[in-house]
Amino acid sequence: MNYLAHMLLSDGTPEALLGNLAGDFVRGVDVSTMTPAMQAGVKLHRAVDRFTDSHPAVQQSRARLPQHWRHYRGVLVDVFYDHFLARNFEALGGEALDTFATRVYSALNEHAEALPPRLKRAAPIMIERDWLRAYTHFEGLEIVLQGMSRRARRDVALHESVGALRQNYTELRADFENFFPQLVQFASRVSV
């Protein structure tokens, strides 16, 4: 899962939200220097990633994407699943996406000094470009994926993958709907 799902699966406290988000930004960072709540968030993030990567519905979604995306299928499915989550956030997340995004952006600002360096640099861009609400529409997904392309190790136009999402929308959404309740149940059982 990508940013939106990871934060939703936290216990909802600001530090736990940020710890779950920070999981993608802590390579080379000594997480023991983080607050206990942020450390727990990173631990949950990693458990969620392992569960997600091995889940049959996620593997099926990856297989639905064209072969030329082979190295990026995992991250693309993560982003596409955040799209499905964002489109139905109130039902799945228990609050309006606008409310949740505002809470996340406030936490990023309020705890900026505690963030790992890569997240500290990304946070203002995330807020300015409103990444969490951008997941709801194709144009926003393209913008998010263009940003990911700029950070990729090789030259790749990830935003073009939105065409594969459009072509396989019904099937990918069904995969997500099969997977997400199981993910929520799994995350609720992870001891951090």
N, C-alpha and C positions, 0 to 999 in steps of 0.2 A: 504494500500500500504506500501511497505517497503522503505528503504532509498533512492533508486534511484528516484522513483516517487515523493516522498516528496520534494526532492531538485529540481527536474525539475519543479514542480508546483510553486516554489517560484518566486519572481520577478527577480531573477538572480544575485542580488548583493551578495557579499561574506557573509555579515552578515545575509541576508535573507535566503540564502542557508543553513547556519549553524543553524539558528533558526528553520528551517523546519526539519533539521536533529536532532537537540537537543530535539525535542518533545518526542523522545523515551528515553531520558536520563535525564529527569528533575524531576522524582519523588522525592519528598522531598526537592526540590530546590526552593528557592524564586525567581521566574522568574522576579519579579520587579527589581532585581539587574542587570538584563541583559540589553543590549542596546535596545532602542525602536525597531530597525529593527529585532533583535533576538526575542524579545517578540512577534512581529507581526508574525514571522515565526512559533513560538510555537503555536500561536493562529490558524494559517492556518493549521498546522499539525493536531491539535485536530479536527478542522472542517472536514478536509479530512478523518480522521479516522471515525468520526461519519457517514459521507456520505457513505463511503466504507462499513462499517459494516452493514448498513441497505439496501444496494443495492441488488435487486433480482439476478443479475448476479453473484455477489460475494457469496451470499447465495447458489446459484446453484452450484458454483464451490466447495464450502465447502462440499456440499452433495455428490459430485462426489468422494471424498476421502474416503478410507476405514474407517469403524467404529472405529478401534483401534487408529486412529489419532484424535479422537473426541475433546480432550482438546487443540489440537495444529492446528486444521484445519484453524483457522483464520490466524495465523502467517505463515503457510505453503502456503496458497493462496496468502498472501502478497508477499512472496518471489517468488513464481511461476509467479505472475504477473510482478514483476520486471524483471524476466527472459524474458518474452515476450516483455517487454519494451526495455530491453537491446538489444535483437535480432533485433529490428527494430527502434533503437534509433534515427538514423538520420532523418527518415521520421516522427517520432512522436515528437522528441525533437528539431528538427531544427538545430542540429549540430552533428558532429561525437561524438560517445561515448568517444573516446580517448581524444578529446578536453575538453569535459565536465568533465570527471574524473580528468584530470590534473588541471582544474580550481578548482574543489572541494578540491583536495588534497592540492593545494596551499593555499586555504582559511583556511583549517584546520591548516596548519603550521603557517600562518601569524596571525591568531587570536587565537592561542592555549591558551593564558592566559585568554581569555574571555569565554572559553568553560566551561560548567558545569562539575563537577569533573568526573562523569562516562564517559562522552564523551571525556574528556581530556585523560583519560586512554585508551579508545578504539581507538582514532584517529590514533596513531602510528601503531596499528595492522591493522586497516582498510587500511592505506596507504601501509604498507609493504606487505600485502596479496592481495592488489588491489581488494578489495571487489566489487567495481562498475563494473569493467570489468569482474570479475569472474562470474557475473550473466549470461553471454552470453552462457556458456557451462555447461553441466551436472556435470563435474568434479568440476568446480568452485562452483556450487550450493551445491555440497556435502561438500566442504570445509567450505562454509559459514554456512551451517546447522550444521556441526560438532561443529563449534564455538558456535552456539546458544545452542546446546545440553549441552555444558560445563557450560553455564550460567543458564540452566533450574533448577528449584527447585527440580525436580525429575529426576531420571535416565531415559533418553530417547534418542534413536538413531535417531534424526530427519533426518540425511542424508539418511536414508533408505527410506524416503518418495519420493525420486527422482524416485523410481520405480513406484509410483502412478502417478507421473507427466508423465512419459513415457507412461504408460498405457492409460491415459486420455488426452494425449497431444492435440489432435485435438479439443476436446470438451472444455478443459480449455482455449485454445487459442481463441476459438470462444466467450467464456464468457468474456475474457479480451477485445477482440475487440469490443464487445457490450458495455462494461462498460467504457473503458478508455476515449473515446470522451466525455461522459457525465460527467466524473470526471473533465476533463480539463475545461469544460464549467462551472461546479459548482465552481471550485477553482477560476476561473476568476471573479466570482461574489461575493466572500467572501470579506467583508470589514474588514480589519485588521488595 
